[in-house]
Structures are given as C-alpha cells and as structure tokens.
Amino acid sequence: MIEDEIKKLALEAGADLVGICSADSIKDKDFSDPNFLLPGAQSVISIAMKFSDEAVKKYLSKEEHKPLMLEEGLITKKLKKIAEKIKLFLEEKGFEAYNCDCNYDYRNIGTKGKIIVSTLRTLIDLINKERDESVELTEREKKTLSSLKKLMLGGLRKTPMNLVPSLSHRCVAVAAGVGRIGWSGNLITENYGARVLLNSIITTVKLKTDTPLEENPCSNCKLCEKSCQGGLFAKDDEEIINIAGIEETIAKRNNYAYCIAVCSGMSGQNKFKEWSTWSPFRFDDIERLPLDDTVASYVQNMFAKAVEKGGDEAENVYRLVENSFLGRNDKAAEDFRASCGFCQMVCSGHNSKKTKENYNSIVNSGCIE
C-alpha cells in the first residue's frame, strides 16, 4: 500500500514519528487549511523528529545552549529533506505534493520581506556607525539615517503580534495521530512529550488516514505555565479548541505579545522571578510586562527602542524580523538562535517525574548574565 511505503520512507530517512490525515479534517480553520498551499489537497502527512535528551538537559540547566540551538537547525533541515523525499516519491506516482516549511512561514506577513529586511539592515548599520566616535557620517548618510528612522521605527511599532501560519503543523499532527495538544498549546507525543519538531507534506492523493490518539499524553501538571517568563498562559483559566473532531482543553491565552517578547530574546527575566531564560537582555524601565492588552504596544516599542540603541539588542531585533519575513528553513543550521521555549522543552508527557526534574533544572539554575 502507498501509505505503508510513505511511512517506511519517512522512518528510514530519519523521522521518529509519521502519520496521515485527510485535508478535509482540518480545513475548517484559516491557519490549518491545506488548500492554501496546495489547491485540491486530499491528504496531509505529518512527520516529527525528537530533540536529544542530553542537549535539552544542558539547555534547561543553563549549562550550555549552543548544542540545542544547533540541533534545532539540523532537525529543521532534516525534516525538510525527509519531506522532499516523500514529495518526490508522490510525484513519481503521478500525484501533486507540497513540501511545507517547518516554521516561520506566515500568511499575514506581507510580500515585501526582502526589502524590509534589507532596509532594516541599512538602518542598524548607520545607527552603529553614528555611535562610533571614530567615524563621522557623511551628509548623505545623515539624511538616509533620518528618513529610515521615521520609516522603520514607525513600522516596528506596528509589528503584528498574532502571526498566522501558512499551515499549522500541530493541527496536522493531532489529526494524523502523532500527538495531542497539551495545556501549553504545544503538541505532546506519547514517547517524547513536547520536545519534537514537525513538518507536513500535502498531496492531492486520497490516502488512508490514521486515527487520532485516544489518550492525551499531557498530564496537566501545568509546569509549562510555570516555566513561562512572559505570562502567555493563564494559570487556571481554560479554553476548549477543536481539531479534527477532537476537543482539546488548553490554558487560556493572554496576548501573544508576552510570548514574542520573551521567546524573541528581547527580555529574559521578569525581576520578580529568580531565574531567567537564555536571553541576555532585561527590562530597562519596568519590572515586568504589563498585565493587560497594553503589552502589545509595549513590546512593539521595545523593538523600536532596541534598534535605536544599536549594538546587540538591535541585532536581536534584526534576527527576529529576518526570521519572520524570510523564514528560517534556508538558514545555516548554526545560525539558529533559541533563548526560551521552556514551555516546550520542560515537557516529557506521561513521564511526570522527568518533567518535574526538567522544571527544577530551569528554576534552580538561576540567571544568565
């Protein structure tokens, strides 16, 4: 059967998990309709790869962060290669197929990404040059700097706080029986918890589908919420989402600006907590992110301020904008930067003892200076 051949191909190429769902089962939401990327979609194949336990352990204990960052880059590239093999296999059979991007692929990001990224690069270079006392800007550079500040800083203050993916790999994975959605909103798998990366392959052939997992591997320990510096999740309030007929109970979301501020590396520690993420940056004028919807404008201003400062904080914003507008799938594996993701990395699913150990590693390893 073609389904067996696809799964064998995926597993032999390096995938740890693979499943298949129908396109119709997830097309009810804008962010999960496969027809956006491949009109006439009939089926979607979900593939997953796990993170190394040793790399995660070093990351959570703040012993070392580079092994996990490199691994994220390598896994992303491996998932793309596996998906490409499946795509070519399907095309050789006479069917259309689409190899999705693993992440950082958004519908509402606009089509002028390269221009925006290039312009921001020019602005930051000029700001850094202006701050260098040994260098004097030419009159032309001064005029360019002035105009770019007005243009780009205003744009950064309108940064979208709720990006819509071209295809939600989590929805595909739930419908395909790869995992279920946990309290954090991350995909939780039976053997690896939330510590997996995903990709999907869309095709026009109608394949036999897999059954979603009956039991949710999430133990509802809520240590994911405790591992979040930003306050994205409600502690106790919940909401119900529906994916492919499966009802999932997750933590009620606060404004996504909380996640963007922390996971983008703009702020690594609220001062009322005694531990930090891997971000070297801290709040400079308040003790914590605003606990209301003003957080969106605060974070947008945070980006603009960082660019005006130049230096490392400006480079961090540049990486964020570059990743968001151009994606990360084509970047060198060593260029991946992780500063948080603790809500994902802490989770070992059914193994609640291991999850608790992971959480203790986060909070007992203090702050990154």
C-alpha positions in Angstrom: 0.0 0.0 0.0 1.2 3.5 -0.8 0.6 4.6 2.8 3.0 1.9 4.1 5.6 2.9 1.6 5.3 6.6 2.7 5.7 5.7 6.3 8.6 3.3 5.7 10.3 6.0 3.6 9.9 8.6 6.3 11.1 6.4 9.2 14.1 5.1 7.2 15.0 8.7 6.3 15.2 9.7 10.0 11.7 10.6 11.1 10.8 9.5 14.6 7.0 9.7 14.1 4.8 9.8 11.0 1.0 9.8 10.5 -1.6 10.7 7.8 -4.8 12.8 8.0 -7.3 13.9 5.4 -7.2 17.6 4.3 -10.9 17.9 4.9 -10.5 17.1 8.6 -8.5 20.3 9.3 -9.6 22.7 6.6 -12.2 24.4 8.9 -9.6 26.9 10.2 -7.8 29.5 8.2 -4.4 28.5 9.7 -4.8 24.8 9.0 -6.5 24.6 5.6 -4.0 22.7 3.3 -5.7 24.1 0.2 -4.0 27.5 0.9 -0.6 25.9 -0.1 -1.9 23.2 -2.5 -5.4 23.6 -4.1 -7.1 20.3 -4.4 -5.4 18.9 -1.3 -6.7 15.5 -0.3 -4.3 14.3 2.4 -1.5 15.6 4.7 1.4 13.6 6.0 2.8 14.6 9.4 6.4 13.9 10.3 8.2 14.5 13.6 11.7 14.4 15.0 12.7 14.4 18.6 15.3 16.5 20.4 18.3 14.9 22.0 17.8 14.4 25.8 21.3 15.5 26.5 21.1 18.7 24.5 17.8 19.6 26.3 19.2 18.8 29.7 22.2 21.2 29.1 19.8 23.8 27.8 17.3 23.7 30.7 20.1 23.6 33.4 21.7 26.6 31.6 24.9 24.6 31.3 25.2 25.2 27.6 22.8 26.5 24.9 24.6 26.0 21.6 24.1 22.2 21.3 20.3 22.6 21.4 20.4 25.6 19.0 22.5 23.7 16.5 20.2 20.7 16.9 17.2 22.7 16.1 18.8 23.9 12.9 19.9 20.4 11.9 16.5 18.9 12.7 14.7 21.6 10.6 16.9 20.8 7.7 16.5 17.0 8.2 12.7 17.4 8.3 12.8 19.4 5.0 14.9 16.7 3.4 12.6 13.9 4.6 9.6 15.8 3.3 11.3 16.3 0.0 11.9 12.6 -0.4 8.2 12.0 0.3 7.2 14.7 -2.2 9.3 13.3 -4.9 8.0 9.8 -4.2 4.4 11.0 -4.6 5.2 13.0 -7.8 6.8 9.9 -9.3 3.5 8.2 -8.7 1.7 10.9 -10.6 0.4 13.0 -7.7 0.9 16.6 -6.8 2.7 17.2 -3.5 3.9 20.2 -1.4 6.9 20.2 1.0 5.9 22.8 3.7 8.3 25.0 5.6 8.8 23.7 9.2 8.2 27.1 10.9 8.4 30.9 10.5 6.1 30.8 7.4 3.2 33.2 7.9 0.2 34.2 5.8 -0.1 37.8 7.1 3.5 38.9 6.9 3.3 40.6 3.5 5.2 40.2 0.3 7.9 42.9 0.8 10.0 40.8 3.2 13.4 41.2 1.4 13.0 44.9 1.1 12.0 45.3 4.7 14.9 43.2 6.0 17.4 44.9 3.7 16.2 48.4 4.8 16.4 47.4 8.5 19.9 46.2 8.0 20.9 49.5 6.5 19.3 51.4 9.4 21.1 49.4 12.0 24.4 49.7 10.3 24.0 53.5 10.1 23.0 53.7 13.8 26.0 51.7 14.8 28.2 53.9 12.6 26.8 57.0 14.2 27.5 55.7 17.7 31.2 55.0 16.7 33.1 58.1 17.9 35.9 57.4 15.5 33.6 57.7 12.4 31.7 60.6 11.1 28.6 60.2 8.9 28.5 61.9 5.5 25.7 64.3 4.8 24.0 61.8 2.6 24.3 59.1 5.3 22.7 61.6 7.8 19.8 62.2 5.6 19.3 58.5 4.9 19.5 57.7 8.6 16.9 60.4 9.5 14.5 59.1 6.8 15.0 55.4 7.7 14.3 56.1 11.4 11.0 57.7 10.6 10.1 54.9 8.2 11.3 51.8 10.0 10.8 52.7 13.7 7.2 53.6 13.0 6.8 50.2 11.2 8.3 48.3 14.1 5.7 49.9 16.4 3.1 48.2 14.2 4.7 44.7 14.3 2.0 42.1 14.1 1.6 40.3 17.5 -0.5 37.4 16.1 1.1 35.8 13.1 -1.0 33.3 11.1 0.9 30.2 9.9 0.5 29.0 6.3 -0.2 25.6 7.8 -0.5 24.6 11.4 1.7 21.5 11.8 0.2 20.9 15.2 -3.3 20.6 13.8 -2.0 18.2 11.1 -0.1 16.1 13.8 -3.2 15.8 16.0 -5.4 14.7 13.1 -2.7 12.3 12.0 -2.4 10.6 15.4 1.2 11.9 16.0 0.2 13.6 19.3 -2.3 15.7 21.1 -2.4 19.3 22.3 -1.3 19.9 25.9 -2.1 22.6 28.5 0.6 24.8 26.9 -0.8 24.5 23.4 2.2 22.6 22.3 1.9 19.2 20.6 2.5 16.4 23.1 3.7 13.0 21.9 3.5 9.7 23.8 7.2 8.9 23.9 8.9 12.3 23.6 6.5 14.8 25.3 6.5 18.2 23.6 10.2 18.0 22.6 9.7 17.4 18.9 9.8 19.5 15.7 7.3 19.0 13.0 6.8 19.2 9.2 4.0 18.3 6.8 3.6 17.2 3.2 0.4 18.0 1.4 -0.8 15.9 -1.5 -3.6 15.5 -3.9 -3.9 11.7 -3.5 -6.5 10.4 -1.1 -4.6 8.3 1.4 -5.8 6.0 4.2 -5.8 8.1 7.3 -4.6 7.4 10.8 -6.7 7.6 14.0 -6.0 10.5 16.4 -4.7 9.3 19.8 -7.4 8.4 22.2 -5.5 9.4 25.3 -3.8 12.8 25.7 -0.2 12.4 26.8 -0.4 15.7 28.7 -0.6 15.0 32.5 -2.0 18.5 33.2 0.9 19.2 35.6 0.9 22.8 34.3 4.7 23.1 34.8 4.7 24.5 31.2 2.9 27.6 32.6 5.3 27.9 35.5 8.2 27.7 33.0 7.0 30.8 31.1 8.7 34.1 32.0 6.3 36.2 29.9 2.9 35.2 31.2 1.4 33.8 28.0 -0.7 31.2 29.7 -3.4 31.6 32.3 -2.6 29.6 35.4 -6.1 28.1 35.9 -8.5 29.5 33.2 -9.0 27.1 30.3 -10.5 27.1 26.9 -11.7 24.4 24.5 -10.4 24.1 21.0 -11.5 21.5 18.4 -9.1 19.8 15.9 -10.4 17.2 13.5 -13.3 16.5 15.9 -11.0 16.2 18.9 -11.7 18.5 21.8 -8.6 19.8 23.5 -8.6 21.7 26.8 -5.7 24.2 26.9 -4.7 27.1 29.0 -6.5 30.3 28.1 -4.1 32.5 26.2 -3.1 36.0 27.2 -1.8 38.4 24.5 0.8 36.7 22.2 3.0 39.8 22.8 4.1 38.1 26.1 5.5 35.1 24.1 7.0 37.3 21.4 8.8 39.5 24.0 10.4 36.5 25.8 10.9 33.9 23.0 12.3 36.6 20.7 15.0 37.1 23.2 14.0 40.7 24.0 13.5 40.1 27.7 14.9 37.1 29.5 13.7 37.7 33.1 10.9 39.4 34.9 12.5 40.8 38.0 10.1 39.1 40.3 11.5 35.7 39.3 14.8 34.4 40.4 15.7 32.6 37.2 16.0 33.6 33.6 15.8 32.3 30.0 18.9 32.3 27.9 18.3 35.8 26.7 21.0 38.3 27.8 18.5 41.2 27.7 16.4 42.6 30.6 13.7 45.1 31.1 15.1 48.6 31.4 12.2 50.6 32.7 9.7 48.4 34.4 9.8 45.2 36.5 7.5 43.1 34.4 5.5 43.1 31.2 2.1 44.9 31.6 -0.6 42.5 32.6 -3.2 43.8 30.2 -3.6 44.5 26.5 -1.2 47.4 26.6 1.5 44.7 26.4 1.3 44.7 22.6 2.2 48.4 22.3 4.9 47.9 25.0 6.6 45.1 23.0 6.3 47.0 19.7 8.0 50.0 21.4 10.6 47.6 22.9 11.6 46.6 19.3 11.9 50.2 18.2 13.9 51.2 21.2 16.3 48.3 20.7 17.0 49.3 17.1 17.6 52.9 18.2 20.2 51.7 20.7 22.1 49.8 18.1 24.5 47.0 19.1 23.5 43.6 20.3 19.8 44.5 21.1 19.4 45.9 17.6 20.9 42.7 16.1 18.5 40.7 18.1 15.5 42.6 16.5 17.1 42.2 13.1 17.2 38.4 13.6 13.6 38.4 14.7 12.5 40.4 11.6 14.6 38.4 9.2 13.3 35.1 10.5 9.7 36.3 10.5 9.8 37.8 7.0 12.2 35.4 5.2 11.8 32.2 7.3 14.5 30.1 8.8 14.3 26.9 6.7 17.1 28.1 4.4 19.4 29.4 7.1 22.6 27.7 8.1 22.0 25.3 11.0 24.4 27.1 13.2 22.5 30.4 12.7 19.5 29.2 14.7 19.1 31.1 18.0 17.0 29.9 20.9 16.5 31.9 24.1 13.5 30.3 25.6 11.0 27.6 24.5 11.0 26.3 28.1 7.2 25.5 27.9 8.1 23.0 25.2 11.4 21.7 26.4 10.2 21.1 30.0 7.5 18.6 28.9 8.1 14.9 29.0 4.5 14.0 28.6 3.4 10.9 30.5 6.7 10.9 32.4 5.7 13.5 35.0 8.7 12.7 37.2 11.0 13.7 34.3 9.0 16.8 33.6 9.4 17.9 37.3 13.1 17.3 37.1 13.3 19.4 34.0 11.3 22.2 35.7 13.6 22.1 38.7 16.6 22.4 36.4 15.1 25.6 34.9 14.3 27.4 38.2 17.3 26.2 40.2 19.9 27.1 37.6 19.5 30.8 38.2 20.1 33.6 35.7 22.1 34.1 32.6 24.2 37.3 32.9 
